[in-house]
Amino acid sequence: MTTRIFTAKNKPTALCLFLTLWLFTVTHAHGEQKIIVNQSVPISDPDWIYLNQIFAMQIRKWPDDSAIQVFTLPSTSELHREFTVKRLKIQAHQLDRIWNRMLFTGTGKAPTVVESEEEMLEMVISTPGAIGYVSGEYPVSGVKLLSGAQK
């Protein structure tokens, strides 16, 4: 039985393989997030720009003039950070900065923060005009799933 020792010659290859596997694991921790909305929401196929404006609290009404109620997980949540980067194309701290500016200037309010995916689903189901997100593996019913949001 021989023991293989990494030499300087094959260390870069091993490091590259490790980093590739690590990145794959980290970026696919929650899979593709599901964007969920209350059954009353009159939209089904928004693009990421529209979603970004909704979650940045820049758009406050749906096309039928009903109020939008945004729910998010805490900014420290890994799922929240993945959602903001993958779906909204913005870093979580940048979104926090937008919300804080609106709060401190009195021009708007931050979204409602929920503590878990279970609470997110409950709030979206029970709040007309609500929008939120859960991980791709999380089972959902009683809400509409938005399609095409990853454009």
C-alpha positions as CSV (number, residue, x, y, z in Angstrom):
1,M,0.0,0.0,0.0
2,T,1.4,3.3,-1.0
3,T,0.6,6.7,0.5
4,R,0.3,9.5,-1.9
5,I,1.9,12.8,-0.9
6,F,1.1,16.0,-2.7
7,T,4.1,17.4,-4.3
8,A,4.6,21.0,-5.5
9,K,3.8,19.7,-9.0
10,N,0.2,18.6,-8.3
11,K,-0.8,21.0,-5.5
12,P,-2.3,23.5,-7.9
13,T,-4.5,20.8,-9.5
14,A,-5.7,19.6,-6.1
15,L,-6.3,23.2,-5.0
16,C,-8.3,23.9,-8.1
17,L,-10.4,20.8,-7.7
18,F,-11.1,21.7,-4.1
19,L,-12.1,25.3,-4.9
20,T,-14.3,24.1,-7.7
21,L,-16.1,21.6,-5.5
22,W,-16.4,24.1,-2.7
23,L,-17.9,26.8,-5.0
24,F,-20.4,24.3,-6.4
25,T,-21.5,23.4,-2.9
26,V,-21.7,27.0,-1.7
27,T,-23.6,28.3,-4.7
28,H,-26.0,25.4,-4.8
29,A,-26.7,25.3,-1.0
30,H,-30.3,26.3,-1.4
31,G,-30.8,25.6,-5.1
32,E,-32.8,28.1,-7.2
33,Q,-35.0,30.2,-4.9
34,K,-38.7,30.2,-5.4
35,I,-40.4,33.6,-5.6
36,I,-43.8,33.4,-4.1
37,V,-46.7,35.8,-4.2
38,N,-50.2,35.9,-2.7
39,Q,-52.9,34.4,-4.9
40,S,-54.3,38.0,-5.3
41,V,-51.2,39.3,-7.2
42,P,-51.9,40.0,-10.8
43,I,-48.5,39.2,-12.3
44,S,-46.8,35.9,-13.2
45,D,-43.6,36.6,-15.3
46,P,-41.6,39.6,-14.1
47,D,-38.0,40.1,-15.1
48,W,-35.2,40.6,-12.5
49,I,-35.3,44.4,-13.0
50,Y,-38.9,44.6,-12.0
51,L,-38.3,42.3,-9.0
52,N,-35.3,44.4,-8.0
53,Q,-37.4,47.5,-7.9
54,I,-40.1,45.7,-5.9
55,F,-37.6,44.4,-3.3
56,A,-35.9,47.8,-3.2
57,M,-39.3,49.3,-2.3
58,Q,-39.2,51.5,-5.4
59,I,-42.4,50.1,-6.8
60,R,-45.1,50.0,-4.2
61,K,-48.2,48.9,-6.2
62,W,-49.0,46.0,-8.5
63,P,-50.3,46.7,-12.0
64,D,-53.9,46.6,-10.7
65,D,-53.1,49.4,-8.3
66,S,-53.1,47.1,-5.2
67,A,-50.4,47.6,-2.6
68,I,-47.3,45.4,-2.6
69,Q,-46.3,43.9,0.8
70,V,-42.7,42.7,0.7
71,F,-41.4,40.0,3.1
72,T,-37.7,39.1,3.4
73,L,-35.6,37.0,5.6
74,P,-33.0,38.7,7.9
75,S,-30.0,40.2,6.0
76,T,-27.7,37.8,7.8
77,S,-29.5,34.8,6.4
78,E,-27.6,32.8,3.8
79,L,-30.8,32.3,1.7
80,H,-31.4,36.1,1.7
81,R,-27.9,36.8,0.5
82,E,-28.2,34.1,-2.2
83,F,-31.6,35.5,-3.3
84,T,-30.4,39.1,-3.6
85,V,-27.3,38.1,-5.6
86,K,-28.9,35.5,-7.9
87,R,-32.3,36.9,-8.4
88,L,-32.0,40.6,-7.8
89,K,-28.5,41.0,-9.1
90,I,-27.5,43.2,-6.0
91,Q,-25.6,42.5,-2.8
92,A,-27.6,42.2,0.4
93,H,-25.7,45.1,2.0
94,Q,-26.6,47.3,-0.9
95,L,-30.2,46.5,-0.5
96,D,-29.9,47.2,3.2
97,R,-28.4,50.6,2.4
98,I,-31.4,51.4,0.1
99,W,-33.9,50.5,2.8
100,N,-32.0,52.4,5.5
101,R,-31.8,55.6,3.3
102,M,-35.6,55.4,2.8
103,L,-36.3,55.0,6.5
104,F,-34.0,57.8,7.6
105,T,-35.2,60.2,5.0
106,G,-38.8,59.4,5.6
107,T,-39.4,58.5,1.9
108,G,-40.4,54.9,2.5
109,K,-40.2,51.9,4.7
110,A,-38.2,48.7,4.8
111,P,-39.9,45.3,4.0
112,T,-41.2,43.2,6.8
113,V,-38.6,40.8,8.0
114,V,-39.7,37.2,8.9
115,E,-37.5,34.7,10.8
116,S,-38.0,31.5,8.8
117,E,-39.2,30.1,5.5
118,E,-42.3,28.7,7.3
119,E,-43.2,32.2,8.5
120,M,-42.5,33.6,5.1
121,L,-45.0,31.2,3.5
122,E,-47.6,31.9,6.2
123,M,-47.3,35.6,5.7
124,V,-47.4,35.5,1.9
125,I,-50.5,33.2,2.0
126,S,-52.3,35.5,4.5
127,T,-51.4,38.9,3.2
128,P,-53.0,40.3,0.0
129,G,-50.5,41.7,-2.4
130,A,-47.6,39.9,-0.6
131,I,-44.3,38.8,-2.2
132,G,-41.5,36.8,-0.7
133,Y,-39.1,33.9,-1.4
134,V,-38.1,30.5,-0.2
135,S,-35.4,28.0,-1.1
136,G,-35.9,25.8,-4.1
137,E,-36.4,22.7,-2.0
138,Y,-39.0,24.2,0.3
139,P,-42.5,22.8,-0.4
140,V,-45.1,25.5,-1.1
141,S,-48.8,25.5,-1.6
142,G,-51.5,28.2,-1.4
143,V,-49.4,30.8,-3.3
144,K,-48.5,31.6,-6.8
145,L,-44.9,30.9,-8.0
146,L,-43.4,33.6,-10.3
147,S,-41.9,32.1,-13.4
148,G,-39.2,33.7,-15.6
149,A,-37.8,35.7,-12.7
150,Q,-34.3,34.5,-13.3
151,K,-33.9,36.3,-16.7
